[in-house]
Amino acid sequence: MNGAKSLDHVSTRLDAATVARLDALAPRIAPPGAKPTRSMATQACILAGLDVIEKQLAAMEAP
């Protein structure tokens, strides 16, 4: 597999305003020289959001 990461596919439906926000983020977070994609923006937001939500839940569950 050429040493590349194996990624699973996830699809979602988003409202137009959220899609517009992702499209605005894509060029700002794409690596230099890479074509910005909505997928890149979506992945970055999901990963950042997972960290936030996991921390919030851990704080709620702490004694």
C-alpha positions in Angstrom: 0.0 0.0 0.0 2.9 2.4 -0.6 3.1 3.3 3.1 0.0 5.5 2.7 -2.6 5.6 5.5 -5.7 3.6 5.0 -8.7 5.9 5.4 -12.3 5.0 5.7 -14.9 7.0 3.8 -17.6 9.0 5.7 -20.3 11.0 4.0 -22.6 13.5 5.6 -25.3 16.0 4.6 -24.7 19.6 5.6 -26.7 22.7 5.1 -25.5 25.3 2.6 -24.2 27.7 5.3 -21.9 25.0 6.8 -20.7 24.0 3.3 -19.9 27.6 2.6 -17.9 27.8 5.8 -15.9 24.7 4.9 -15.2 26.0 1.4 -13.9 29.2 2.9 -11.6 27.3 5.3 -10.2 24.9 2.7 -7.6 27.3 1.1 -6.4 28.4 4.5 -5.7 24.9 5.8 -4.4 23.2 2.7 -0.7 22.3 2.8 1.4 24.5 0.6 1.2 23.4 -3.0 -1.8 21.2 -2.4 -5.2 21.8 -4.1 -7.6 22.9 -1.3 -10.6 20.5 -1.0 -13.8 20.5 0.9 -12.7 17.1 2.2 -9.5 18.5 3.8 -11.6 21.2 5.5 -14.2 18.7 6.7 -11.5 16.3 8.0 -9.7 19.1 9.9 -12.9 20.3 11.5 -13.9 16.8 12.6 -10.5 16.1 14.1 -10.4 19.4 15.9 -14.0 19.0 17.1 -13.4 15.5 18.4 -10.6 16.8 20.6 -12.9 19.5 22.0 -15.8 17.2 22.6 -13.6 14.5 24.2 -12.1 17.0 26.6 -15.6 18.4 27.5 -16.9 14.9 28.2 -13.9 14.0 30.3 -14.3 17.2 32.4 -18.0 16.3 32.9 -17.2 12.8 34.0 -14.4 13.7 36.3 -15.2 13.5 40.1 
